[in-house]
Amino acid sequence: MPANMKMRESCLGSNLEPLSRKQLHNLRQSCVAPTVLAVLRRWYQLESEKFEEDDILREKMDKFLEELRETYGTKVVDTKNIYDPSYQVSVNVRLLFKIIDHMKRKGKKGSRVVDMPLRSAPDPIVPERSLDTASTQAAAFMLLSPLEIARQLTLMDFKAYSELKASELLNLCWSKYPDRAPNVKLLTRRFNEITIRLATLILSVPSLKERKALMERIIEVMYYLRVFNNFNGLMAAIAALGNSAVIRLKITISDMSRKAHDTLKSLRNVMSSSQNFTNYRAALTQATGAAVPFIGVHLTDLTFIDEGNPSKIGGLINFHKRRLTFTAIEETLHYQSKVLQLQPVEFIQDFLESLQKEKEQDLYTQSLCVEPRNCERKDLTP
């Protein structure tokens, strides 16, 4: 007889009796019921809108809640033994009702993004001159405060991020069924648009001096994006300065101030892909207020988890994979619960959204125009 069988017999006895009805009931209450209730609680917390949109799901949930009320009530069992199965179940039932009530009240208040002036929000910095008086978009951009540009970009990015649903991040939904992940698409599109618009803006300036000043202004905006923990916007701006059509502007870049170079180096270090974005992950973890995570990193994490772990092992659900997925999604959506204490300025947001976008090949052509290959400083427009 194998050694492991002997060990099982010595521990459990050779004559194993089937569990009695009472033992099954206690097992269900102590192990199964709290787990099921905890899963339901978290499900409702992450996707309460699903229960409002899906009539069948809402009907089943309401029926289940009514049965819970009839069976367990809504009060915690009075006992000194916290390991008592009835106590464990009653605690989880009460927590479930509490979460559902909280989410319903929260839903009535609307979005997490505050679209009205807040008492603690700083006054927006508006330009003294109208943006319409500027001859070019680059000139209009220079009229705006870099701090206020960062504020408005962060407000727009946070609004898109706050609408992101857990269901969009499950089972590679954004990749397999893009139409079911509209907010992932929106965040990704915003990232790409910020990148291409900033690159276009830089290359639209023929003057070396003005182009250098514009790049320094963009780096100032990036600094404030980091202050506001807008990592998605920050990475988009870094990508703009790293665009092949921009990074080849050697003379323009060399003319930037030491402060601009040091700031850019520091920001690139924060968002470095080295060691699986270690610096970025640390910075995000340390963020105490509102934040906009760099969505690309988290989509990559979820892809590795999904493709690197089987959904079932021996015909049974791989709960380790589910836990990894849950943790990754929870980390991604964690900052949605924060309030962004900033005031929207519509005309600045409209301007930022109206910035011109050129195609990649056109950008490179424009880059060769403003700073030709093997050119010298005297060959450029001052």
Secondary structure, 3 states (H helix, E strand, C coil): CCHHHHHHHHHHCCCCCCCCHHHHHHHHHHHHHHHHHHHHHHHHHHCHHHHHHCHHHHHHHHHHHHHHHHHHCCCCCCCCCCCCHHHHHHHHHHHHHHHHHHHHHHHHHCCCCCCCCCCCCCCCCCCCCCHHHCCCHHHHHHHCCHHHHHHHHHHHHHHHHHCCCHHHHHHHHHHHCHHHCHHHHHHHHHHHHHHHHHHHHHHCCCCHHHHHHHHHHHHHHHHHHHHCCEHHHHHHHHHHHCCHHHHCCHHHHHHCCHHHHHHHHHHHHHCCCHHHHHHHHHHHHHCCCCCECCHHHHHHHHHHHHHHCCCEECCEECHHHHHHHHHHHHHHHHHHHCCCCCCCCHHHHHHHHHCCCCCHHHHHHHHHHHCCCCCCHHHCCC
